[in-house]
């Protein structure tokens, strides 16, 4: 009888210990960071489909900035505060991203630290890259690049600058040099829009 009672007590003790350990480890849901003195991330390696976003909990012990490693999509970026503390950053992978491994580099940018060399990174394995979306995005970018040599460009007007400077024109006309020039001559000059340099 004593043996059976001791076995039950041992099993209960093991279960209790397991519960205590699981609760204590789950209270801090951060993962390995290569520079834990400065940053602590919920995850450092993850998979994301092209065209998706993901929230991640990040702890930064100092103010920081971030840089993107090689990537091909203007829609690949991160929303963050750049401030020390705990926050949820939002990673965006553009629908036309073609790079399969995108790195988000966090660099310390704080007067309290005597260097800006300290960093950590999050690596995203980009999944479900859609070749048709990539092809369309590349064709669109080629049309934008062609505006640099648009036949109507002058010292006062450059179709590529005019396109890049104004989101409303991008939405209204796309990379159509004739429509952009017509808008500039009809409205843009009077509205004091800038067409000969990037803003």
C-alpha positions in Angstrom: 0.0 0.0 0.0 2.9 2.4 0.9 4.6 1.6 -2.4 1.4 2.5 -4.4 1.0 5.7 -2.4 4.6 6.7 -3.0 4.1 6.1 -6.7 1.1 8.3 -6.9 2.9 11.0 -5.0 5.8 10.8 -7.4 3.6 11.0 -10.4 1.7 14.0 -9.0 5.1 15.7 -8.2 6.3 15.1 -11.7 3.1 16.6 -13.2 3.3 19.6 -10.9 6.9 20.2 -11.7 6.1 20.0 -15.5 3.3 22.5 -15.1 5.4 24.9 -13.1 8.2 24.7 -15.7 5.9 25.1 -18.7 4.2 28.2 -17.1 7.5 29.8 -16.2 9.0 29.3 -19.7 5.8 30.4 -21.5 5.7 33.7 -19.6 8.5 35.0 -21.8 7.8 34.0 -25.3 11.0 35.3 -26.9 13.5 33.3 -28.8 17.2 33.4 -29.5 18.7 36.6 -30.7 22.3 36.8 -31.8 22.7 39.9 -29.6 20.5 39.5 -26.5 22.3 42.4 -24.8 20.4 44.7 -27.1 17.5 42.8 -28.7 15.2 39.9 -28.0 12.9 38.5 -30.6 9.8 36.3 -30.5 11.2 34.6 -33.6 14.4 35.0 -35.5 13.7 32.7 -38.5 10.2 32.4 -40.0 8.4 31.6 -43.2 6.0 34.0 -44.9 4.2 33.9 -48.2 4.8 36.6 -50.7 2.1 39.3 -50.3 1.6 38.7 -46.6 2.3 40.4 -43.3 3.2 39.1 -39.9 3.3 40.6 -36.4 6.3 39.8 -34.2 7.0 40.8 -30.6 10.3 42.5 -30.3 12.2 43.8 -27.2 14.8 46.4 -27.9 16.8 47.6 -24.9 17.9 50.8 -26.8 16.5 52.9 -29.6 17.3 51.3 -33.0 17.0 51.6 -36.7 16.5 48.9 -39.2 17.8 48.0 -42.7 16.6 45.5 -45.2 19.0 43.0 -46.8 18.7 42.3 -50.5 15.1 42.4 -51.7 13.2 43.2 -54.9 9.8 44.6 -53.8 9.1 48.1 -52.7 6.3 46.5 -50.7 8.8 44.6 -48.5 9.3 46.6 -45.4 8.7 46.8 -41.6 6.4 48.9 -39.4 8.1 49.7 -36.1 8.6 52.4 -33.6 12.5 52.7 -33.6 12.2 53.1 -29.8 13.4 51.0 -26.9 10.9 48.8 -25.2 8.5 46.0 -26.1 6.4 46.3 -29.2 4.8 44.3 -32.0 6.5 45.1 -35.3 4.8 44.2 -38.6 6.8 42.6 -41.3 5.6 43.0 -44.9 6.7 40.8 -47.7 5.7 42.3 -51.1 3.5 40.3 -53.5 6.2 40.7 -56.1 9.1 39.8 -53.9 11.6 37.4 -55.6 14.3 37.1 -53.0 13.8 33.8 -51.1 15.6 34.9 -47.9 14.9 38.4 -46.8 16.8 39.8 -43.7 15.5 42.6 -41.5 18.6 44.0 -39.6 18.1 45.8 -36.4 20.9 48.2 -35.5 21.3 50.0 -32.2 20.9 53.8 -32.7 21.0 55.2 -29.2 23.3 57.9 -27.6 23.6 55.7 -24.5 25.6 53.2 -26.6 28.9 54.3 -28.0 28.6 52.3 -31.2 26.2 51.8 -34.1 27.8 48.4 -35.0 25.6 46.3 -32.7 22.8 44.5 -34.5 20.6 41.5 -34.7 18.4 40.1 -37.5 15.2 38.4 -38.4 15.4 36.1 -41.4 12.2 35.5 -43.5 12.0 32.5 -45.9 9.7 33.8 -48.6 7.2 31.2 -49.8 4.7 31.0 -52.7 6.5 33.4 -54.9 4.0 34.0 -57.8 5.8 34.2 -61.1 2.9 36.1 -62.8 2.8 38.8 -60.1 6.6 39.1 -60.3 6.4 39.3 -64.1 3.8 42.1 -64.0 5.7 44.0 -61.3 8.9 43.8 -63.4 7.1 45.1 -66.5 5.6 47.9 -64.5 9.0 48.9 -63.1 10.5 48.7 -66.6 7.8 51.2 -67.7 8.7 53.5 -64.8 12.4 53.3 -65.7 11.6 54.1 -69.3 10.2 57.5 -68.1 13.8 58.6 -67.5 14.3 58.7 -71.3 10.8 60.0 -72.2 10.8 62.0 -75.3 9.0 65.0 -73.6 11.6 65.4 -70.9 13.1 68.9 -70.6 15.1 70.8 -68.0 11.8 71.8 -66.4 10.0 68.4 -66.6 11.2 64.9 -66.1 8.4 62.3 -66.4 10.1 59.9 -64.0 10.6 62.5 -61.3 7.0 63.7 -61.7 5.8 60.2 -61.4 7.8 59.3 -58.3 7.0 62.6 -56.6 3.2 62.3 -56.5 1.2 59.3 -55.4 -2.0 60.7 -56.8 -0.4 60.8 -60.3 0.9 57.3 -60.0 -2.7 56.1 -59.2 -4.3 58.3 -61.9 -2.0 57.8 -64.8 0.6 55.1 -64.0 3.9 55.4 -65.9 2.4 57.1 -68.9 4.7 59.9 -70.0 2.2 61.6 -72.3 -0.5 61.8 -69.6 2.0 63.0 -67.0 3.3 65.7 -69.3 -0.2 66.8 -70.1 -1.1 67.0 -66.4 2.0 69.0 -65.7 1.3 71.5 -68.5 -2.5 71.8 -67.6 -2.4 71.7 -63.8 1.0 70.9 -62.3 2.8 74.2 -63.1 -0.1 76.2 -61.6 -0.1 73.9 -58.5 3.7 74.5 -58.2 4.4 70.8 -58.5 8.0 69.7 -58.8 8.9 67.9 -61.9 12.7 68.4 -62.4 14.0 66.6 -59.3 13.1 64.0 -56.7 11.4 65.4 -53.6 
